Amino acid sequence: MGQASLWAALAALLFAGCDTPVISSDEVPGISYVNERRRTAADAARASELLGAKEDHGADVVFRTDPAARGGHYYYIKLADAPPADARLVLQVVRTENTPAERYEFPARFRPGFPFGEVVIGLTGKQAGDAKWRPIAWRVSVVDAKGKVLAAKHSFLWGTPRDLGR
């Protein structure tokens, strides 16, 4: 087999593998990224708080399902555009298989500091689960006052394009 035949075979494989579109987690553009990670109460504290200062989030806007608890499972969200003042941030989480998604809503009128601020949503308190728990699937969306989805991003296991009506 010659070098030209190898290149032709490689090109054919490349094109055959690219005929299926990649499933994007962008349902409706407008959310740059969503990162998730587990944090302990100590992780969420700042050094200034050890010296008696009040809790300070810097450029971030932080929401917690239990405002008194800090440890939990957090979502770090960067919005591409500022939503309307009456919009809401909606986090939906599937905890275990064959259970409906839990829904949490927060006001979107607060704006993170530019350019590095993020919206941070923490499942804390009873909603945090145990230390090794991770959600099976999640979806973050920005909805207006009438419930219209302005922006949405979801995890890989949230659904297929057919499930999402695309």
Backbone torsions as a table, in degrees:
resi	resn	phi	psi	omega
1	MET	NA	130.7	-177.4
2	GLY	-84.8	169.8	-178.8
3	GLN	-63.7	-37.3	178.9
4	ALA	-63.9	-38.5	178.5
5	SER	-66.7	-38.0	177.6
6	LEU	-64.2	-42.7	179.1
7	TRP	-65.1	-38.9	178.5
8	ALA	-65.5	-41.7	178.8
9	ALA	-65.0	-41.7	178.7
10	LEU	-63.2	-43.1	179.0
11	ALA	-63.8	-40.4	179.0
12	ALA	-63.2	-42.9	177.8
13	LEU	-64.0	-40.9	179.7
14	LEU	-61.7	-47.3	-179.4
15	PHE	-68.7	-36.0	178.6
16	ALA	-66.0	-37.4	179.6
17	GLY	-74.3	-18.4	-177.0
18	CYS	-97.6	3.8	-177.1
19	ASP	-78.9	-13.4	176.7
20	THR	-99.2	123.0	-178.7
21	PRO	-67.5	147.3	177.3
22	VAL	-73.5	135.1	178.2
23	ILE	-75.5	118.4	-179.5
24	SER	-90.5	151.2	176.6
25	SER	-88.2	-1.4	175.8
26	ASP	-84.3	107.2	175.6
27	GLU	-80.1	-53.3	176.9
28	VAL	-131.7	118.6	-177.1
29	PRO	-57.3	149.2	178.2
30	GLY	143.4	-11.0	175.4
31	ILE	-115.7	117.4	-176.9
32	SER	-66.9	-47.4	178.7
33	TYR	-158.8	159.8	171.5
34	VAL	-135.1	120.6	175.4
35	ASN	-116.8	143.6	179.2
36	GLU	-125.3	148.7	174.5
37	ARG	-165.7	157.0	179.2
38	ARG	-85.4	138.6	176.8
39	ARG	-135.0	141.9	173.3
40	THR	-87.7	169.7	177.8
41	ALA	-60.4	-36.5	179.1
42	ALA	-68.3	-35.5	177.9
43	ASP	-62.7	-35.0	-174.9
44	ALA	-81.4	-13.2	-178.4
45	ALA	-84.2	150.4	176.3
46	ARG	-104.7	158.0	-178.3
47	ALA	-60.1	-37.1	-178.7
48	SER	-62.7	-27.4	179.6
49	GLU	-70.0	-27.3	177.0
50	LEU	-66.8	-23.3	179.4
51	LEU	-95.8	12.3	175.2
52	GLY	98.6	-0.9	179.6
53	ALA	-72.4	155.1	176.8
54	LYS	-72.2	162.1	179.4
55	GLU	-59.7	130.3	-179.1
56	ASP	-130.6	127.8	-178.1
57	HIS	-99.1	3.7	-179.7
58	GLY	63.8	-129.0	-178.1
59	ALA	-84.9	-4.4	-177.0
60	ASP	-87.2	154.4	170.2
61	VAL	-109.3	120.1	-172.6
62	VAL	-115.3	130.4	173.4
63	PHE	-121.4	142.6	175.8
64	ARG	-132.0	145.7	177.3
65	THR	-68.6	-29.1	172.0
66	ASP	-125.1	100.4	-174.8
67	PRO	-57.6	-24.0	-178.6
68	ALA	-81.2	-18.3	-177.6
69	ALA	-104.6	141.7	-179.9
70	ARG	-107.6	-34.0	-179.0
71	GLY	-71.8	143.2	178.1
72	GLY	163.0	-162.1	-179.6
73	HIS	-104.9	119.6	-172.6
74	TYR	-112.2	148.9	175.0
75	TYR	-118.8	125.9	179.7
76	TYR	-105.9	116.9	-169.6
77	ILE	-121.1	129.6	174.7
78	LYS	-111.7	115.7	178.5
79	LEU	-84.7	136.7	179.0
80	ALA	-73.0	-36.0	-178.5
81	ASP	-133.2	153.3	177.1
82	ALA	-74.5	124.8	179.2
83	PRO	-74.8	164.8	175.0
84	PRO	-59.9	155.0	-176.1
85	ALA	-61.7	-27.5	-178.7
86	ASP	-92.8	7.4	-179.3
87	ALA	-75.1	164.6	177.5
88	ARG	-128.6	147.5	171.6
89	LEU	-94.5	131.2	-178.2
90	VAL	-121.8	124.8	174.1
91	LEU	-111.9	125.0	175.5
92	GLN	-116.6	133.7	-175.0
93	VAL	-132.4	131.6	172.4
94	VAL	-100.3	116.3	-176.6
95	ARG	-79.9	-48.7	-177.2
96	THR	-137.7	164.3	179.6
97	GLU	-60.5	147.1	175.8
98	ASN	61.0	29.8	173.7
99	THR	-124.8	148.1	178.4
100	PRO	-70.1	159.0	-179.9
101	ALA	-71.1	140.8	172.2
102	GLU	-85.4	145.5	-175.5
103	ARG	-122.3	131.4	177.7
104	TYR	-127.6	133.6	-179.0
105	GLU	-121.3	143.2	-179.8
106	PHE	-139.9	148.9	179.3
107	PRO	-69.4	144.0	179.6
108	ALA	-102.7	13.0	-177.5
109	ARG	-74.3	-16.9	178.4
110	PHE	-85.9	136.7	-176.3
111	ARG	-113.3	130.7	174.6
112	PRO	-66.4	154.6	178.5
113	GLY	-67.6	144.4	179.6
114	PHE	-88.1	141.8	2.1
115	PRO	-101.1	-7.7	-170.9
116	PHE	-104.1	-5.3	-176.7
117	GLY	-67.6	147.7	179.6
118	GLU	-129.2	160.2	167.7
119	VAL	-90.6	128.6	-177.6
120	VAL	-119.2	122.5	177.7
121	ILE	-116.4	123.6	-178.9
122	GLY	-113.2	128.1	168.9
123	LEU	-84.7	103.2	-173.8
124	THR	-122.7	171.2	-179.1
125	GLY	66.5	-136.3	-179.0
126	LYS	-63.1	-30.4	-178.4
127	GLN	-75.8	-10.2	-176.2
128	ALA	-72.1	-23.9	-175.2
129	GLY	71.7	-177.2	179.7
130	ASP	-77.7	174.0	-172.1
131	ALA	-61.4	-23.1	-179.1
132	LYS	-103.5	0.9	-177.3
133	TRP	-70.8	139.5	171.6
134	ARG	-137.0	142.1	179.0
135	PRO	-67.8	150.8	176.2
136	ILE	-71.7	-42.1	-179.6
137	ALA	-150.8	156.7	178.3
138	TRP	-147.5	160.3	175.4
139	ARG	-145.7	131.4	175.3
140	VAL	-114.9	131.2	178.0
141	SER	-140.4	158.5	173.1
142	VAL	-113.8	123.1	-179.2
143	VAL	-121.7	146.8	178.2
144	ASP	-82.7	-176.5	-175.5
145	ALA	-62.8	-25.1	-179.6
146	LYS	-92.0	-1.5	178.5
147	GLY	94.6	2.3	178.8
148	LYS	-72.2	132.5	-179.6
149	VAL	-76.1	119.8	179.7
150	LEU	-93.2	-31.3	179.5
151	ALA	-157.3	145.7	179.1
152	ALA	-157.1	143.5	175.5
153	LYS	-141.8	143.8	-177.8
154	HIS	-139.1	163.8	177.6
155	SER	-74.0	166.5	-177.3
156	PHE	-57.3	-40.4	-175.7
157	LEU	-86.1	5.0	-178.7
158	TRP	-64.2	-39.3	179.6
159	GLY	172.8	170.7	178.1
160	THR	-97.1	166.2	176.7
161	PRO	-55.2	-35.7	178.7
162	ARG	-65.8	-41.8	178.9
163	ASP	-61.4	-36.8	-174.6
164	LEU	-88.3	3.0	176.4
165	GLY	78.4	24.6	178.5
166	ARG	-106.0	NA	NA
